[in-house]
Amino acid sequence: MDERAEALFGVERAKRILKIFHYFSHGNTLERLAGNNELIFDVEHAVKDLIDAIAEKDKPHMDALIAAIQA
C-alpha cells in the first residue's frame, strides 16, 4: 500500500496521507479519537492532500466523487 501511495502521490505527500489514515483507521475507540493527539490536527491537511492528488492525477475519479456528493 505504501509503495502504491508513493507512486500515486509522491513520497512526501504519501507519508502525510498514510500516517494519518493508518492511525485513525485501525482499532479506534472513542477514547483514542477523543484523546489529546497531535495527529488530529493534521487530518484536514491530509484529506486536502488526498483530494488534491485525486483531482490532479485522476479526473474521472474526482468527477465521480463530486457527482456522488451532489446526488
PyMOL commands that set and color helices and strands:
alter all, ss='L'
color gray80, all
select helices_A, chain A and resi 2-9+11-25+30-34+38-57+59-70
alter helices_A, ss='H'
color red, helices_A
deselect
rebuild
show_as cartoon
